[in-house]
Amino acid sequence: MPTATASTPSAAADPDVKPAGRGRGSGRGRARPLRALLPVSVALVLLALWELGCRLFSVPQYVLPMPSDIWRSLNDDSALLMDNAWPTVIESALGFAVGNAVAVLLAVVFVHYRPVERALMPVALFIRTIPIVAIAPVLVIMMGNGYAPKVAIGALISFFPTLVNMVRGLQAVDKQSLELLRVLSASPWEILFKVRIYASLPYLFSSLKIATGNCVIGAIVAEWIGSQQGLGYLIIQTTYNFNTPQLYAVMVIASAIAIVFYALVGTAERLIVRWEAKAP
C-alpha cells in the first residue's frame, strides 16, 4: 500500500526566503571595509597632490617638505623620534588619568552638594579661561623641569570638559527611575551607583575623547617651556635648525599618539556602554 508523504516547501523554491548568511549582518560586514577605504583613499589623494605640487612648483624643502621627505625622516630618525616620544606618551597618559579622575570626583561632589558647585564652578571656569601657554611657565617654575609640570598641564587641559560633561550626565537621570528609588528609600550613594553612573557614561566618554587630544597638546606645550626631552623639546630644536622634514615627522608622531589614545577610549566605550544610549 503506497504511503503519502507530506511535501514541505523548500527555502530554495520560495523566492521570498533569503539564503542563510545573506541577511542584514553580512551587508554591514561588507560595508565596514568600504567605510574605512573612503578616508584612506582621500588621504592618499591629498598626499599625492601635495607631493606633485611641491615637485611642480619647486617648493624649497625648508618651506614645505614633500611627503616623501617626511617619510624619509621618519625612517632615518626613528630612534631619535621614539626616544623623545616615550616621555610625551607618559606625560600625556598621566595627565589624562589625573585630570579626568579629579573631574569625575568633583562632578559627583557638585551633584550631591549644590553649594559646593556654586562656589567652585566659577573658580574652575576662571582657570579654564587662562591660556595654557601662560600657565605652563608658572608651573615649571613651581615644580621644576621634571614630569610634574607636564602632567599638571595635561591634567588641567583635560579637566574642564570632563567636569562639565560629567555634571550634566549625572543629572541626566530618568525622573521616573529617580522617583522609584526614592520611594524604595534608596540612599544618595545607592542612587549614584545604580542610576546616575550609568546615565553619565555616554557624556563621560564624549569628554574623554576630547581629552585624548588635549592631553597630548598640554604635554607638548609644557615641553616647549622647560624640558630636555620629549616631542615638544624636539619641535623647538628642529625649528631652530630649520630641519623642516624632521619637524613634520614629529607632528606625525604626536598625531599618532593622540589617535591611539582616541582609539583606546573608543574601544573602552564599546565594551562598557553596551546598551542603546541617547547621545549627549
NUVEXRO-990874 format. One line per field, with one value per residue: residue number from 1; residue in one letter; x, y, z of N, C-alpha, C in turn. Coordinates in Angstrom, 1 decimal, decimal comma. Layout:
num NUM  ...
residu A  ...
n_x X  ...
n_y Y  ...
n_z Z  ...
ca_x X  ...
ca_y Y  ...
ca_z Z  ...
c_x X  ...
c_y Y  ...
c_z Z  ...
END
This chain:
num 1  2  3  4  5  6  7  8  9  10  11  12  13  14  15  16  17  18  19  20  21  22  23  24  25  26  27  28  29  30  31  32  33  34  35  36  37  38  39  40  41  42  43  44  45  46  47  48  49  50  51  52  53  54  55  56  57  58  59  60  61  62  63  64  65  66  67  68  69  70  71  72  73  74  75  76  77  78  79  80  81  82  83  84  85  86  87  88  89  90  91  92  93  94  95  96  97  98  99  100  101  102  103  104  105  106  107  108  109  110  111  112  113  114  115  116  117  118  119  120  121  122  123  124  125  126  127  128  129  130  131  132  133  134  135  136  137  138  139  140  141  142  143  144  145  146  147  148  149  150  151  152  153  154  155  156  157  158  159  160  161  162  163  164  165  166  167  168  169  170  171  172  173  174  175  176  177  178  179  180  181  182  183  184  185  186  187  188  189  190  191  192  193  194  195  196  197  198  199  200  201  202  203  204  205  206  207  208  209  210  211  212  213  214  215  216  217  218  219  220  221  222  223  224  225  226  227  228  229  230  231  232  233  234  235  236  237  238  239  240  241  242  243  244  245  246  247  248  249  250  251  252  253  254  255  256  257  258  259  260  261  262  263  264  265  266  267  268  269  270  271  272  273  274  275  276  277  278  279  280
residu M  P  T  A  T  A  S  T  P  S  A  A  A  D  P  D  V  K  P  A  G  R  G  R  G  S  G  R  G  R  A  R  P  L  R  A  L  L  P  V  S  V  A  L  V  L  L  A  L  W  E  L  G  C  R  L  F  S  V  P  Q  Y  V  L  P  M  P  S  D  I  W  R  S  L  N  D  D  S  A  L  L  M  D  N  A  W  P  T  V  I  E  S  A  L  G  F  A  V  G  N  A  V  A  V  L  L  A  V  V  F  V  H  Y  R  P  V  E  R  A  L  M  P  V  A  L  F  I  R  T  I  P  I  V  A  I  A  P  V  L  V  I  M  M  G  N  G  Y  A  P  K  V  A  I  G  A  L  I  S  F  F  P  T  L  V  N  M  V  R  G  L  Q  A  V  D  K  Q  S  L  E  L  L  R  V  L  S  A  S  P  W  E  I  L  F  K  V  R  I  Y  A  S  L  P  Y  L  F  S  S  L  K  I  A  T  G  N  C  V  I  G  A  I  V  A  E  W  I  G  S  Q  Q  G  L  G  Y  L  I  I  Q  T  T  Y  N  F  N  T  P  Q  L  Y  A  V  M  V  I  A  S  A  I  A  I  V  F  Y  A  L  V  G  T  A  E  R  L  I  V  R  W  E  A  K  A  P
n_x 0,9  0,8  2,3  1,5  3,4  4,0  4,5  6,8  7,3  10,4  13,2  14,6  12,8  11,1  10,8  10,8  12,2  15,3  18,6  20,7  23,1  23,0  21,9  21,0  23,2  25,5  25,6  26,3  28,8  30,2  30,1  31,7  34,6  34,4  33,6  35,9  37,7  37,2  38,1  40,9  41,5  41,0  43,0  45,3  45,1  45,3  47,9  49,3  48,7  49,9  52,6  53,0  52,5  54,6  56,8  56,3  56,2  58,6  59,0  60,9  62,6  62,8  60,7  58,3  58,2  58,2  55,9  57,4  59,9  59,3  58,5  61,0  62,5  61,1  61,9  64,8  65,3  64,2  64,9  65,7  63,2  61,5  62,8  62,2  59,5  58,4  58,6  56,7  54,4  54,1  53,8  51,4  49,6  49,5  48,7  46,2  44,9  45,0  43,7  41,1  40,2  40,1  38,2  35,9  35,4  35,0  32,8  30,8  30,7  29,7  27,1  25,8  26,2  25,1  25,8  28,6  29,1  28,2  30,1  32,6  32,6  32,7  35,4  36,8  36,0  37,3  40,0  40,1  39,8  42,3  45,1  46,9  49,5  50,3  50,0  51,8  54,7  54,6  54,0  56,2  58,2  57,4  57,4  59,6  61,7  60,9  58,7  56,5  55,3  54,5  52,7  50,8  49,9  48,8  46,8  45,2  44,3  42,7  40,8  38,5  36,5  35,6  34,7  32,4  30,8  30,4  29,0  26,7  25,9  25,5  23,3  21,4  19,3  16,7  13,5  11,5  12,8  14,4  12,5  11,3  13,4  13,7  11,3  11,7  13,4  16,1  19,5  21,5  24,0  23,4  21,6  23,4  25,3  23,6  22,0  22,8  25,5  25,4  23,8  25,5  27,6  27,7  28,0  30,4  32,3  32,2  33,5  36,0  37,0  37,5  39,5  41,6  43,1  43,7  45,3  47,7  48,4  48,8  51,0  53,0  53,1  54,0  56,5  57,8  58,4  60,2  62,3  64,3  63,8  61,4  58,6  57,8  60,2  61,8  60,5  61,1  63,9  64,2  62,9  64,6  66,9  66,0  65,2  63,0  61,7  62,1  60,7  58,0  57,8  57,9  55,4  53,7  54,2  53,2  50,5  49,9  50,1  47,9  45,8  46,0  45,3  42,7  41,5  41,8  40,1  37,6  37,4  37,1  34,7  32,9  33,0  32,1  29,7  27,2  24,5  21,7  22,3  21,3  22,6  24,7
n_y -1,2  2,1  4,9  8,2  11,0  14,0  17,0  19,6  23,0  24,1  26,1  27,0  26,9  28,9  32,2  34,3  33,7  34,3  33,2  31,7  33,6  35,8  38,0  41,1  41,5  40,5  42,3  44,6  43,8  43,8  46,4  47,8  47,6  49,2  51,7  52,3  52,4  54,8  57,2  56,6  56,5  59,2  60,5  59,5  60,5  63,3  63,4  62,6  64,8  66,8  66,0  66,2  68,9  70,1  69,3  70,2  73,0  73,5  73,9  75,0  72,8  73,6  75,3  73,9  70,6  67,6  64,9  62,5  63,3  63,6  61,0  59,8  61,0  60,0  57,4  57,5  59,0  57,5  56,3  58,6  59,9  58,1  57,9  60,4  60,4  58,7  59,9  62,0  60,4  59,2  61,5  62,6  60,4  60,2  62,8  62,8  60,7  61,7  64,3  63,7  61,9  63,5  65,3  63,7  62,9  65,4  66,2  64,4  65,3  67,9  67,4  66,3  68,1  71,1  73,8  73,6  73,3  75,8  77,4  76,5  76,1  78,6  79,2  77,0  77,6  80,1  79,3  77,8  79,7  80,9  81,1  78,2  78,4  80,5  79,5  77,4  78,3  79,2  76,9  75,3  76,8  76,5  73,7  72,6  71,0  68,4  65,6  66,4  69,2  68,9  66,8  68,1  70,2  68,7  67,5  69,8  70,8  68,8  68,7  70,5  70,1  67,4  67,7  69,4  67,9  65,6  66,4  67,2  64,7  63,2  64,4  63,8  61,9  59,6  60,7  59,1  56,8  57,8  58,7  56,3  54,9  56,6  56,3  53,7  54,1  54,5  55,3  58,3  57,5  54,9  55,5  56,9  54,9  53,0  54,3  57,0  56,8  55,1  56,6  58,7  57,8  57,9  60,7  61,0  59,5  60,9  63,3  62,3  61,5  64,0  64,8  63,2  64,2  66,8  66,3  65,5  67,8  69,5  68,4  68,7  71,5  72,1  71,0  72,7  74,9  74,2  71,7  68,8  66,8  64,9  65,4  68,0  69,4  68,5  69,7  72,4  72,3  71,3  73,4  75,6  74,7  74,6  72,2  71,1  68,7  66,9  68,2  68,0  65,3  64,9  66,0  64,2  61,9  62,9  63,2  60,6  59,5  60,8  59,7  57,0  57,1  58,0  55,9  53,9  54,8  54,8  52,1  51,2  52,4  51,1  48,5  49,0  50,6  49,1  49,3  50,8  54,0  57,3  59,9  62,4
n_z 0,0  -0,9  0,6  1,6  1,4  3,1  1,5  1,9  1,5  0,1  1,0  -1,1  -3,2  -2,5  -3,4  -1,6  0,6  2,1  1,5  4,0  5,8  4,2  5,2  6,9  8,6  7,3  5,2  6,6  7,5  5,1  4,4  6,3  5,6  3,3  4,3  5,8  3,7  2,3  3,7  3,8  1,1  0,4  1,9  0,7  -1,8  -1,3  -0,2  -2,5  -4,2  -2,7  -2,9  -5,6  -6,2  -4,8  -6,2  -8,8  -8,5  -7,4  -4,6  -1,8  0,5  3,1  3,4  2,8  3,1  1,1  1,1  0,8  1,7  4,4  5,1  4,7  6,7  9,0  8,8  8,9  11,2  13,2  15,7  17,3  17,3  18,6  21,1  22,1  22,0  23,9  26,6  26,2  25,8  28,3  29,9  28,8  29,2  32,0  32,7  31,5  33,0  35,6  35,4  34,5  36,4  38,7  37,8  37,5  40,2  41,4  40,0  41,0  43,6  43,2  42,2  44,4  46,4  46,1  47,0  47,0  44,3  43,3  44,5  43,6  40,8  39,3  39,9  38,7  36,0  35,7  35,8  33,6  31,5  31,4  29,3  28,3  27,6  29,2  31,7  31,8  32,1  34,8  36,3  35,6  36,9  39,5  39,9  38,7  36,2  35,6  35,3  36,6  36,1  33,4  33,6  35,2  33,6  31,4  32,9  33,6  31,2  30,4  32,2  32,6  30,4  30,9  33,5  33,2  31,3  32,8  35,1  33,9  32,8  35,1  36,1  34,2  34,6  34,4  35,4  36,4  37,2  39,2  41,0  41,7  43,0  45,2  46,5  47,3  49,3  48,8  49,3  48,7  47,7  46,8  44,7  43,1  42,3  41,1  39,2  38,4  37,6  35,3  33,6  33,1  31,6  28,7  28,3  29,7  28,2  25,8  26,6  27,3  24,9  23,7  25,5  24,9  22,8  23,8  26,1  25,0  23,6  25,8  27,1  25,2  24,9  27,5  27,4  25,6  27,2  29,3  29,1  28,5  26,9  24,9  22,7  22,3  23,1  21,0  18,8  19,2  18,8  16,1  14,8  15,3  13,9  11,3  10,3  8,6  7,5  9,6  11,6  10,7  10,8  13,6  14,2  13,0  14,6  17,0  16,4  15,9  18,4  19,8  18,2  18,8  21,6  21,4  20,0  21,9  23,9  22,5  22,1  24,7  25,3  23,6  24,8  27,4  27,4  26,5  25,9  24,2  24,1  24,6  22,6  24,0
ca_x 0,0  1,7  2,2  1,6  4,4  3,7  5,5  7,0  8,0  11,8  13,6  15,1  11,7  10,4  11,6  10,8  13,1  16,7  19,5  21,4  24,3  22,8  21,0  21,5  24,5  26,6  25,7  27,0  30,2  30,8  30,1  32,7  35,8  34,2  33,7  37,3  38,5  37,0  39,1  42,2  41,7  41,1  44,3  46,3  45,0  45,8  49,3  49,8  48,6  51,0  53,9  53,1  52,6  55,9  57,7  56,0  56,5  59,9  58,9  62,0  62,3  62,7  59,4  57,3  58,8  57,3  55,6  58,5  60,9  58,8  58,7  62,4  62,9  60,5  62,8  66,2  65,4  63,2  65,4  65,5  61,8  61,0  63,3  61,5  58,0  58,0  58,3  55,4  53,3  54,0  53,2  50,0  48,7  49,4  47,8  44,8  44,3  44,8  42,7  39,8  39,8  39,7  37,0  34,8  35,2  34,5  31,4  30,0  30,5  28,8  25,8  25,3  26,3  25,0  26,6  30,0  29,1  28,1  31,3  33,9  32,5  33,3  36,9  37,2  35,8  38,3  41,3  40,0  40,0  43,7  45,8  47,8  50,9  50,6  50,1  53,0  55,9  54,4  54,1  57,6  59,0  57,0  57,6  60,9  61,7  60,6  57,4  55,3  54,6  53,9  51,5  49,8  49,3  47,9  45,6  44,4  43,7  41,7  39,9  37,2  35,4  35,1  33,8  31,1  30,0  30,1  27,9  25,4  25,5  25,0  22,0  20,5  18,7  15,2  12,8  10,7  13,7  14,8  11,4  11,2  14,5  13,5  10,2  12,2  14,3  17,5  20,4  22,1  25,1  22,8  21,2  24,6  25,9  22,6  21,3  23,5  26,7  25,0  23,3  26,5  28,7  27,8  28,6  31,8  33,1  32,3  34,5  37,3  37,5  38,1  40,7  42,7  44,0  44,1  46,4  48,9  48,8  49,3  52,3  53,9  53,3  54,9  57,9  58,3  58,8  61,3  62,5  65,5  63,4  60,0  58,3  57,9  61,6  62,3  59,9  61,9  65,2  64,1  62,6  65,9  67,8  65,4  65,1  61,5  61,1  62,0  59,6  56,8  57,8  57,5  54,0  53,1  54,3  52,3  49,2  49,7  49,8  46,5  44,9  46,0  44,6  41,3  41,1  41,6  38,9  36,5  37,2  36,5  33,3  32,1  33,0  31,4  28,4  26,7  23,1  21,4  22,4  21,0  23,8  24,6
ca_y 0,0  3,3  5,8  9,5  11,8  15,4  17,8  20,9  23,9  24,3  27,5  27,3  27,1  30,1  33,4  35,3  33,3  34,7  32,2  32,0  34,4  37,0  39,0  42,4  41,5  40,3  43,5  45,6  43,4  44,2  47,9  48,3  47,9  50,3  52,9  52,6  52,7  56,1  58,2  56,3  57,0  60,7  60,9  59,1  61,5  64,6  63,3  62,6  66,2  67,6  65,7  66,7  70,3  70,6  69,0  71,1  74,4  73,6  74,5  74,7  71,9  74,3  75,9  72,8  69,3  66,7  63,7  61,6  63,8  63,4  59,6  59,5  61,4  59,0  56,2  57,8  59,5  56,7  56,1  59,9  60,2  57,2  58,3  61,6  60,2  58,0  60,9  62,7  59,5  59,1  62,7  62,7  59,4  60,6  64,0  62,3  60,0  62,6  65,3  63,1  61,3  64,6  65,9  62,8  63,0  66,7  66,2  63,7  66,3  69,0  66,9  66,0  69,3  72,2  75,0  73,4  73,6  77,3  78,1  76,1  76,1  79,8  79,1  76,1  78,3  81,1  78,7  77,3  80,8  81,3  80,4  77,2  78,9  81,4  78,7  76,5  78,8  79,2  75,5  74,9  77,5  75,9  72,2  72,2  70,6  67,0  65,2  67,0  70,3  68,4  66,1  69,0  70,9  67,8  67,4  71,0  71,0  67,7  68,7  71,2  69,4  66,3  68,2  69,9  66,8  64,6  67,0  67,1  63,3  62,7  65,0  63,4  60,7  59,5  61,1  58,0  55,9  58,5  58,7  54,9  54,6  57,4  55,6  52,5  54,6  54,3  56,3  59,0  56,7  53,8  56,2  57,2  53,7  52,2  55,0  58,2  56,5  54,6  57,7  59,7  57,2  58,5  62,0  60,9  59,1  62,0  64,2  61,6  61,5  65,3  64,9  62,4  65,2  67,9  66,0  65,5  69,2  70,1  67,9  69,2  72,9  72,2  70,7  73,9  75,9  73,8  70,3  68,4  65,6  65,0  65,9  69,5  69,8  68,2  70,7  73,6  72,1  71,3  74,7  76,4  74,2  74,6  70,8  71,0  67,3  66,3  68,9  67,4  63,9  65,0  66,2  62,9  61,1  63,4  62,9  59,1  59,2  61,2  58,8  55,8  57,3  58,1  54,5  53,1  55,3  54,3  50,7  51,0  52,8  50,0  47,4  49,3  51,2  48,2  49,5  51,9  55,2  58,5  60,7  63,7
ca_z 0,0  -1,0  1,7  1,1  2,1  3,1  0,9  2,6  0,6  0,4  1,0  -2,4  -4,1  -2,2  -3,7  -0,6  1,6  1,8  2,0  5,3  5,6  3,3  5,9  7,2  9,3  6,3  4,5  7,4  7,5  3,8  4,4  7,1  4,9  2,4  5,1  6,1  2,5  1,8  4,3  3,4  -0,3  0,3  2,4  -0,3  -2,9  -0,8  -0,2  -3,9  -4,7  -2,0  -3,5  -7,0  -6,1  -4,3  -7,3  -10,0  -8,2  -6,8  -3,3  -1,0  1,5  4,4  3,5  2,8  2,6  0,4  2,0  0,7  2,7  5,8  5,3  4,8  8,1  9,9  8,8  9,2  12,6  14,0  17,0  17,9  17,4  19,6  22,4  22,6  22,0  25,2  27,6  25,9  26,0  29,7  30,5  28,3  29,8  33,4  32,8  31,1  34,1  36,8  35,2  34,3  37,7  39,6  37,3  37,8  41,6  41,7  39,5  42,0  44,8  42,7  42,0  45,7  47,2  45,2  47,4  46,6  42,9  43,1  45,0  42,9  39,4  38,8  40,0  37,6  34,8  35,6  35,5  32,2  30,6  31,3  28,3  28,8  27,4  30,3  33,0  31,7  32,8  36,3  36,8  35,5  38,0  40,8  40,0  38,1  34,8  35,6  34,8  37,4  35,4  32,2  34,0  35,7  32,4  30,8  33,7  33,6  29,9  30,2  33,4  32,5  29,6  31,6  34,6  32,7  30,8  33,9  35,9  33,1  32,7  36,4  36,3  33,2  35,1  34,1  36,6  37,0  37,9  40,4  42,0  42,2  44,0  46,4  47,1  47,9  50,4  48,4  49,7  47,6  47,1  46,0  43,5  42,3  41,7  40,4  38,2  37,9  36,9  34,0  32,8  32,8  30,8  27,3  28,5  30,1  27,1  24,9  27,0  27,3  23,5  23,5  26,3  24,3  22,0  24,7  27,0  24,2  23,3  27,0  27,4  24,2  25,3  28,7  27,0  25,0  28,2  30,0  29,1  27,7  26,1  24,6  21,3  22,4  23,0  19,6  17,9  19,3  18,2  14,7  14,3  15,3  12,9  10,0  9,8  8,4  7,4  10,9  12,3  10,3  11,3  15,0  14,2  12,6  15,8  18,0  15,9  16,0  19,9  20,1  17,6  19,6  22,8  21,0  19,7  23,2  24,6  21,7  22,3  26,1  25,2  23,0  25,7  28,6  27,1  25,6  25,7  23,3  24,9  23,9  22,5  24,7
c_x 0,9  1,3  2,3  2,6  4,0  4,8  5,6  7,8  9,5  12,1  14,1  14,0  11,0  11,2  11,7  11,7  14,5  17,6  20,3  22,7  24,2  21,9  21,6  22,9  25,6  26,7  26,5  28,5  30,9  31,0  31,3  34,0  35,6  34,2  35,1  38,2  38,4  38,0  40,5  42,5  41,8  42,5  45,4  46,3  45,6  47,3  50,0  49,8  49,7  52,3  54,1  53,2  54,0  57,0  57,5  56,4  57,8  59,9  60,2  61,7  62,1  61,4  58,3  57,9  57,7  57,0  56,7  59,6  60,5  58,9  60,1  62,9  62,3  61,4  64,2  66,3  64,5  63,7  65,3  64,1  61,2  61,5  62,6  60,0  57,6  57,8  57,0  54,3  53,1  53,3  51,7  49,1  48,5  48,5  46,4  44,2  44,0  43,7  41,3  39,3  39,3  38,4  35,8  34,4  34,5  33,0  30,4  29,7  29,6  27,4  25,1  25,3  26,3  25,7  28,0  30,1  29,1  29,4  32,5  33,8  33,0  34,9  37,4  37,1  36,9  39,7  41,2  40,2  41,4  44,4  46,8  49,2  51,3  50,8  51,4  54,2  55,8  54,5  55,5  58,5  58,6  57,4  58,9  60,7  61,4  59,3  56,3  54,6  53,9  52,6  50,4  49,2  48,4  46,6  44,7  43,7  42,6  40,6  38,5  36,2  34,8  34,3  32,5  30,2  29,6  29,0  26,6  25,0  24,9  23,6  21,0  20,0  17,2  14,5  12,0  11,6  14,2  13,7  11,2  12,2  14,2  12,3  10,7  13,3  15,7  18,3  21,0  23,2  24,5  22,2  22,3  25,1  24,9  22,0  22,2  24,7  26,4  24,5  24,4  27,6  28,8  28,4  30,1  32,7  33,3  33,4  35,9  37,9  38,1  39,4  41,9  43,7  44,5  45,3  47,7  49,4  49,4  50,7  53,3  54,2  54,2  56,3  58,6  59,0  60,1  61,5  63,7  65,1  61,9  59,8  58,3  59,3  62,2  61,7  60,7  63,3  65,2  63,7  63,8  66,8  67,3  65,3  63,6  61,0  61,0  60,9  58,2  56,7  57,4  56,0  53,2  53,1  53,3  50,8  48,9  49,4  48,4  45,5  44,8  45,2  43,1  40,7  40,9  40,3  37,6  36,3  36,6  35,1  32,4  32,0  32,1  29,9  27,8  25,2  23,0  21,3  22,0  22,2  23,6  24,5
c_y 1,2  4,3  7,2  10,3  13,3  16,2  19,2  21,8  24,2  25,8  28,0  27,6  28,4  31,4  34,4  35,0  33,6  33,6  32,6  32,7  35,6  38,0  40,3  42,5  41,3  41,6  44,6  45,2  43,8  45,7  48,5  48,6  49,1  51,6  53,3  52,9  54,1  57,1  57,9  56,7  58,5  61,1  60,6  60,1  62,9  64,5  63,3  64,1  67,1  67,3  66,3  68,2  70,8  70,3  69,9  72,5  74,6  74,3  74,1  73,7  72,5  75,0  74,9  71,5  68,5  65,5  62,6  62,0  63,4  61,9  59,2  59,9  60,5  57,8  56,4  58,2  58,7  56,6  57,4  60,2  59,3  57,5  59,5  61,4  59,6  59,0  61,6  61,7  59,3  60,3  62,9  61,7  59,8  61,8  63,7  61,6  60,9  63,6  64,8  62,5  62,4  65,2  65,1  62,9  64,3  66,8  65,5  64,6  67,4  68,6  66,7  67,2  70,6  73,5  74,9  73,7  75,1  78,0  77,8  76,2  77,4  79,8  78,2  76,8  79,4  80,5  78,2  78,4  81,3  80,5  79,4  77,6  79,9  80,6  77,9  77,1  78,8  77,9  75,0  75,5  76,8  74,5  71,7  71,7  69,1  66,7  66,0  68,2  69,8  67,6  67,0  69,8  70,0  67,6  68,6  71,1  69,9  67,8  69,3  70,6  68,2  66,7  68,6  68,8  65,8  65,1  66,9  65,7  62,8  63,2  64,5  62,0  60,7  59,8  60,0  57,1  56,5  58,5  57,3  54,6  55,4  56,8  54,4  52,8  54,3  55,5  57,1  58,2  55,5  54,4  56,5  56,0  52,9  52,9  56,1  57,8  56,0  55,7  58,6  59,1  57,7  59,9  61,9  60,5  60,1  63,0  63,6  61,6  62,9  65,4  64,2  63,3  66,3  67,5  65,9  66,9  69,8  69,7  68,5  70,7  73,0  71,8  71,8  74,8  75,4  72,3  70,0  67,1  65,7  65,6  67,4  70,1  69,6  69,2  72,0  73,4  72,0  72,6  75,6  76,0  74,2  73,2  70,5  69,6  66,6  66,9  68,3  66,0  63,9  65,2  65,0  62,0  61,6  63,1  61,4  58,8  59,6  60,2  57,5  55,9  57,4  56,7  53,7  53,5  54,8  52,9  50,4  51,4  51,7  48,8  47,7  49,7  50,2  48,3  50,7  53,2  56,4  59,4  62,0  64,9
c_z 0,0  0,1  1,1  2,0  2,0  2,5  1,6  1,6  1,0  0,3  -0,3  -3,4  -3,8  -2,5  -2,6  0,6  1,2  2,3  3,2  4,9  4,7  3,9  6,0  7,8  8,3  5,5  5,3  7,4  6,2  3,8  5,2  6,4  3,9  3,1  5,4  4,9  2,0  2,4  3,9  2,0  -0,4  0,8  1,4  -1,4  -2,5  -0,7  -1,6  -4,5  -4,0  -2,6  -4,9  -7,0  -5,7  -5,5  -8,5  -9,7  -7,5  -5,5  -2,5  0,1  2,9  4,6  3,6  2,3  2,0  1,3  1,9  1,6  4,1  6,1  5,5  6,2  9,1  10,0  9,3  10,7  13,5  15,5  17,8  18,2  18,6  21,0  23,0  22,6  23,4  26,3  27,4  26,1  27,5  30,3  30,1  29,1  31,3  33,6  32,4  32,3  35,3  36,6  35,1  35,6  38,6  39,1  37,6  39,3  42,0  41,1  40,4  43,2  44,4  42,7  43,4  46,6  46,4  45,7  47,0  45,1  42,6  43,6  44,1  41,4  38,8  38,8  38,9  36,2  34,6  35,2  34,0  31,2  30,5  30,3  28,8  28,6  28,6  31,6  33,0  32,4  34,3  36,9  36,7  36,6  39,3  41,0  39,4  36,7  34,6  35,0  35,4  36,6  34,2  32,5  34,4  34,6  31,6  31,5  33,6  32,3  29,6  31,2  33,1  31,6  30,2  32,8  34,2  32,2  31,9  34,8  35,1  33,0  34,0  36,7  35,3  33,5  34,8  35,4  37,2  37,7  39,2  41,4  42,5  43,2  45,3  47,2  47,8  48,9  50,0  48,8  48,5  46,9  46,3  44,7  42,6  41,6  40,8  39,2  37,6  37,1  35,5  33,1  32,3  31,8  29,4  27,3  28,8  29,0  26,0  25,3  27,0  25,9  23,2  24,3  25,7  23,5  22,9  25,5  26,3  23,9  24,6  27,3  26,5  24,5  26,5  28,3  26,2  26,0  28,9  30,0  28,2  26,9  25,8  23,2  21,3  22,3  21,6  18,6  18,0  18,6  16,7  14,1  14,2  14,2  11,5  9,4  9,7  8,2  8,7  11,8  12,0  10,7  12,8  15,1  13,9  13,8  16,8  17,7  16,1  17,5  20,2  19,4  18,3  20,9  22,5  20,7  20,9  23,9  23,9  22,0  23,7  26,1  24,7  23,9  26,9  28,3  26,0  25,3  24,7  24,1  24,0  23,8  23,2  23,7
END
